[in-house]
Amino acid sequence: MSNDFKRKLDAYENGELSDSELEEFEKELEKLEKYQEYLEENKPEEAKGSTSNEKKQQKILRRSKWKARRQTAFFAVGMLLVFTIASSILTAVYYSWGKPDRVDVLRNIIDHTLTVTDPYGYTGGTSTNSKPFFGLEATRDLNKRVGTDMVKVGEMEVNFLFSMMAYPERKHLGNVSQNKPAFSYPGVGTRGMSDWKRLEQLPEGTVVSAYVSFAELLETEVVFQRFEGKDIDLIWLAVDSGMEAREGRDEGIIFDPIGFPNSPIWHDDDMILESREEEKGLFGSRIVSEGHSSPAYSEEDQKIFHKQFLKTLYFLKDHERQANKLYFGFGGLDLSKRIDFLEKNGVQHYGVVITGPTKEVLKLQEEAWVGDLEVDEVGFWNWND
């Protein structure tokens, strides 16, 4: 074994060779191994017993090679750990940047989109969990209100890479009806499948949630007045945004409404600071906890409902590509056209989603301003008299 070879072997074991030297030396080792194998296979029988020195050299070569491989593997694992830790820190910085921070913005996109496109979307909230390599996972329960009970009907998961949203994954619990409830636009069309007879067959000790279509467009204030004094709760008010009666939209049958719940849609900058607790430290004070409350309002003040609804649409307009991934309606949200229509024509309603005792809901059949009704969910009695 030459001195030059020994020097290279020591450098190989200690990981001191450059990339090009390492590649060249490993090729030389492979040649030596193949040459040694050839000699062993073609050696006379009487000479095979006197190879202790050659075997020793071969053993040294194998040990050196595995040592180098272990060092390379440990280095790769170490680099991966360092990169993972660094990316986790940078991910946290990325999503906490800004005021409001990116996590709050992405969470609000999900919450506000569901609030205006799903009659039960205002219930619950979105939880987020940052992941290494600039990922964020957002999850939330999908609920429906039946009577006074909030029933979990599914789960939704949304993944982000930086601020790029993947398509949501929805998991439904239990049976999913093939006949999704829908609204009928006044004077345009009807599905001809009102559930009044179904309500008549249901026993008195039950509650229902249902989609109620109006015989004509109604103002927000009028809608609240029509349900005043009835033992029925308004859940959500569907809004005529100029897209519902156009051609190509199922002839006035609306499967993909937009609207707002029975309370204003508050945003983070609407909330009123009630209390704040701070803690002093070496680098100044930091906020430990804050308490906020929503502004006071009255159901008679329909302007606050409309103001917050339009504010939400303007917010979603700035993030419309992401909001459209959460909305499965015909042609996307197309918020610019909807906002223009609402600002020119005001807010009117063609239907609502309600819940209450079955027999109380059945009484709406006698009202001239009520058109079709489609039952969504039925539950056992849970109503507070």
C-alpha positions in Angstrom: 0.0 0.0 0.0 1.7 3.3 -1.2 2.1 6.3 1.1 -0.2 8.3 -1.2 -2.9 5.7 -1.0 -2.6 5.6 2.8 -2.9 9.4 3.0 -6.0 9.3 0.8 -7.5 6.5 2.9 -6.9 8.4 6.2 -8.5 11.6 4.6 -11.4 9.4 3.4 -12.0 8.0 6.9 -11.9 11.5 8.4 -14.2 13.0 5.7 -11.5 15.5 4.5 -11.7 14.8 0.8 -13.3 17.2 -1.5 -16.3 16.1 -3.6 -14.3 15.4 -6.7 -11.5 13.6 -4.7 -14.1 11.6 -2.8 -15.8 10.5 -6.0 -12.5 9.6 -7.6 -11.2 7.7 -4.5 -14.5 5.7 -4.2 -14.1 4.6 -7.8 -10.6 3.5 -7.0 -11.9 1.5 -4.0 -14.5 -0.2 -6.2 -11.8 -1.2 -8.7 -9.7 -2.6 -5.9 -12.6 -4.6 -4.5 -13.5 -6.0 -7.9 -9.8 -6.9 -8.5 -9.6 -8.6 -5.1 -12.7 -10.6 -5.8 -11.3 -11.7 -9.2 -8.1 -12.8 -7.5 -10.0 -14.8 -4.9 -12.1 -16.5 -7.5 -9.1 -17.5 -9.8 -6.5 -18.3 -7.1 -5.1 -21.9 -7.0 -6.4 -24.0 -4.1 -3.0 -24.2 -2.5 -2.6 -20.4 -2.5 -5.9 -19.6 -0.9 -4.7 -20.3 2.6 -2.0 -17.7 2.5 -4.1 -14.6 2.0 -4.3 -13.2 5.6 -2.5 -10.0 4.7 -4.8 -9.4 1.7 -7.9 -10.1 3.8 -6.7 -7.7 6.4 -6.3 -5.0 3.8 -9.8 -5.8 2.4 -11.2 -5.5 5.9 -9.6 -2.1 6.4 -11.0 -0.9 3.1 -14.6 -2.1 4.0 -14.4 -0.5 7.5 -13.2 2.8 6.0 -15.9 2.8 3.4 -18.7 2.2 6.0 -17.3 4.8 8.3 -17.4 7.4 5.5 -20.9 6.4 4.7 -22.0 6.8 8.3 -20.4 10.2 8.5 -22.2 11.3 5.3 -25.5 10.0 6.7 -25.0 11.8 10.0 -24.2 15.0 8.2 -27.3 14.7 6.0 -29.5 14.0 9.0 -27.9 16.9 10.9 -28.5 19.3 8.0 -32.1 18.2 7.7 -32.7 18.9 11.4 -31.1 22.3 11.1 -33.2 23.1 8.0 -36.4 21.9 9.7 -35.8 24.0 12.8 -34.9 27.0 10.7 -37.9 26.6 8.5 -40.2 26.2 11.5 -38.9 29.5 12.9 -39.2 31.3 9.5 -42.7 29.8 9.1 -43.8 31.2 12.4 -42.4 34.6 11.5 -44.1 34.6 8.1 -47.6 33.8 9.4 -47.3 36.2 12.4 -46.2 39.1 10.2 -48.4 42.1 9.8 -51.3 43.7 11.6 -53.6 41.8 11.4 -51.2 39.0 10.9 -51.4 36.5 8.0 -52.9 33.8 10.2 -55.8 36.1 11.1 -56.3 37.1 7.5 -56.4 33.5 6.3 -58.7 32.5 9.1 -61.1 35.4 8.4 -61.2 34.4 4.7 -62.5 31.0 5.6 -64.9 32.2 8.4 -66.4 35.1 6.4 -66.8 33.1 3.2 -68.7 30.4 5.0 -70.8 33.0 6.8 -72.1 34.6 3.6 -72.4 31.4 1.5 -73.5 28.8 4.0 -76.7 29.3 6.1 -75.0 27.6 9.1 -71.5 28.9 8.3 -71.4 31.6 11.0 -71.4 28.9 13.7 -68.1 27.8 15.2 -64.7 29.1 14.1 -61.5 28.1 12.3 -58.5 26.7 14.2 -55.0 27.0 12.7 -51.7 25.1 13.1 -48.5 26.1 11.4 -46.3 23.3 10.0 -42.6 23.2 9.0 -41.6 24.3 5.5 -44.0 27.3 5.4 -47.3 25.3 5.7 -50.4 26.1 7.6 -53.3 23.8 8.4 -56.8 25.3 9.1 -59.6 23.1 10.5 -63.1 23.7 11.6 -66.3 21.8 12.4 -69.3 22.0 10.1 -72.5 22.4 12.1 -76.2 22.8 11.5 -78.7 24.3 13.9 -81.8 22.2 14.5 -84.1 23.7 17.1 -81.8 24.9 19.9 -79.2 22.2 19.3 -76.0 22.7 17.3 -75.4 19.4 15.4 -72.0 18.6 14.0 -72.4 17.3 10.5 -68.8 17.3 9.2 -65.3 18.6 9.3 -63.3 20.7 6.9 -59.6 21.0 6.5 -57.8 23.7 4.4 -54.0 23.6 3.8 -51.8 26.6 2.8 -48.3 26.8 1.4 -47.3 30.4 2.3 -50.6 32.1 1.5 -51.6 29.8 -1.4 -54.7 27.9 -0.5 -55.3 24.3 -1.5 -58.8 23.1 -2.3 -60.7 22.3 1.0 -61.3 18.8 2.1 -64.7 18.2 3.6 -65.6 15.1 5.5 -69.3 14.5 6.2 -70.6 12.6 9.2 -73.6 10.3 8.8 -75.8 10.2 5.8 -75.8 13.0 3.2 -79.1 13.7 1.5 -79.0 13.7 -2.3 -81.8 16.4 -2.3 -80.0 19.5 -1.0 -82.5 22.2 0.0 -82.8 25.2 -2.3 -84.6 28.5 -2.6 -87.0 29.5 -5.4 -86.7 33.0 -6.8 -90.0 34.9 -6.7 -91.9 34.8 -10.0 -89.1 32.9 -11.9 -89.3 29.2 -11.0 -90.1 26.5 -8.5 -88.9 23.0 -7.9 -92.4 21.8 -7.2 -91.3 19.9 -4.2 -92.4 21.9 -1.2 -92.4 19.9 2.1 -95.6 21.1 3.6 -97.1 17.6 3.5 -93.9 16.3 5.1 -94.3 18.7 8.0 -97.9 17.5 8.4 -96.7 13.9 8.8 -94.1 14.8 11.5 -95.2 14.4 15.1 -95.7 17.4 17.4 -92.6 16.7 19.5 -90.1 17.5 16.8 -88.2 20.5 15.6 -87.0 21.3 12.1 -84.7 23.6 10.2 -86.0 24.6 6.8 -85.4 26.8 3.7 -88.4 29.2 3.2 -88.8 31.0 -0.1 -90.9 34.2 -0.3 -93.6 35.0 -2.8 -92.0 38.4 -3.4 -88.8 40.2 -2.5 -88.8 41.7 1.0 -86.7 44.3 2.8 -84.6 43.2 5.8 -86.8 45.2 8.2 -90.0 43.6 6.8 -88.5 40.1 7.1 -87.9 40.6 10.9 -91.3 42.1 11.3 -93.0 39.1 9.6 -91.4 36.7 12.0 -91.9 38.9 15.1 -94.1 37.1 17.7 -93.7 33.7 16.0 -92.2 30.9 18.0 -89.6 30.5 15.2 -85.9 31.6 15.0 -84.4 33.2 11.9 -81.0 31.6 11.2 -80.0 33.3 7.9 -81.3 35.7 5.4 -80.7 35.0 1.6 -79.8 38.2 -0.3 -80.8 39.1 -3.9 -77.4 40.1 -5.4 -78.5 40.3 -9.0 -77.1 36.9 -10.0 -79.9 34.6 -8.7 -82.5 35.1 -11.5 -80.2 35.4 -14.5 -80.3 32.9 -17.3 -78.5 29.6 -16.9 -79.0 29.5 -13.1 -81.4 26.5 -12.9 -84.4 28.6 -13.8 -84.7 30.4 -10.6 -83.8 27.5 -8.3 -81.0 28.8 -6.1 -78.6 26.1 -4.7 -75.8 28.5 -4.0 -77.2 31.6 -2.2 -75.3 34.4 -0.5 -76.6 36.2 2.6 -76.0 37.0 6.2 -77.0 35.5 9.6 -79.5 37.0 12.1 -76.8 39.2 13.6 -74.3 41.6 12.0 -71.0 40.1 10.7 -68.4 41.7 12.9 -64.8 42.1 11.9 -61.7 42.3 14.1 -61.5 46.1 13.7 -65.2 46.4 14.8 -64.6 44.9 18.2 -64.4 47.2 21.3 -61.5 46.7 23.8 -63.0 46.1 27.2 -59.9 45.1 29.2 -56.2 44.5 28.8 -53.6 42.8 31.0 -49.9 43.6 30.5 -46.8 42.0 32.0 -43.5 43.9 32.4 -40.3 42.2 31.4 -36.7 42.9 30.7 -37.5 44.1 27.2 -40.6 46.1 28.0 -44.2 45.2 28.6 -46.1 42.5 26.7 -49.9 41.9 26.5 -50.9 38.8 28.4 -54.7 39.0 27.6 -57.3 41.2 26.1 -61.1 41.3 26.4 -63.2 42.5 23.5 -66.9 42.9 22.9 -69.0 43.5 19.8 -70.8 46.8 19.3 -74.4 47.1 20.5 -77.1 46.9 17.8 -80.8 46.6 17.3 -82.7 44.3 14.9 -84.7 47.3 13.8 -81.5 49.0 12.5 -81.2 47.2 9.2 -78.4 49.6 8.1 -75.9 47.9 10.4 -76.7 44.5 8.9 -76.3 45.8 5.4 -73.1 47.8 6.3 -71.4 44.7 7.8 -72.5 42.5 5.0 -71.1 44.8 2.3 -67.9 45.2 4.4 -67.5 41.4 4.4 -68.0 41.3 0.6 -65.4 44.0 0.1 -63.0 42.0 2.3 -63.6 38.8 0.3 -63.2 40.7 -3.0 -59.6 41.4 -2.0 -59.1 37.6 -1.5 -61.6 36.3 -4.1 -59.4 33.6 -5.6 -59.1 31.9 -2.2 -62.8 32.6 -1.4 -63.9 30.9 -4.6 -62.2 27.7 -3.5 -64.6 27.6 -0.6 -67.6 28.4 -2.7 -69.1 25.8 -5.0 -71.6 28.0 -6.7 -72.2 28.6 -10.4 -69.5 30.8 -12.0 -67.8 31.7 -8.7 -68.6 34.6 -6.4 -68.1 37.3 -9.0 -68.1 39.9 -6.1 -67.6 43.0 -8.2 -70.9 42.5 -10.0 -72.7 41.6 -6.8 -71.4 44.6 -4.9 -72.3 47.0 -7.8 -75.8 45.6 -7.8 -76.3 45.8 -4.1 -75.0 49.4 -3.9 -77.4 50.5 -6.7 -80.5 48.5 -5.7 -80.1 48.0 -2.0 -80.5 44.7 0.0 -83.7 42.6 -0.5 -84.4 39.0 0.4 -86.0 36.1 -1.5 -85.9 33.6 1.4 -84.6 32.7 4.8 -83.4 29.7 6.7 -85.4 29.1 9.9 -85.7 26.6 12.8 -88.4 25.9 15.4 -91.1 23.5 16.4 -92.5 21.6 13.5 -96.1 22.6 14.0 -95.1 26.3 14.4 -93.2 26.2 11.1 -96.2 24.5 9.5 -98.3 27.5 10.3 -96.3 29.5 7.7 -98.2 27.7 5.0 -101.2 30.0 5.8 -99.1 33.2 5.1 -99.6 34.8 1.7 -96.0 36.1 1.6 -94.6 32.6 2.0 -93.9 30.5 -1.1 -92.1 27.2 -1.1 -90.6 25.4 1.9 -88.0 22.7 1.9 -87.0 20.8 5.1 -83.3 20.6 5.8 -83.0 18.7 9.1 -85.4 17.2 11.6 -84.7 16.6 15.3 -86.3 15.4 18.5 -87.8 18.1 20.8 -85.2 20.5 22.3 -87.1 23.8 22.2 -87.2 26.1 25.1 -90.9 27.1 25.7 
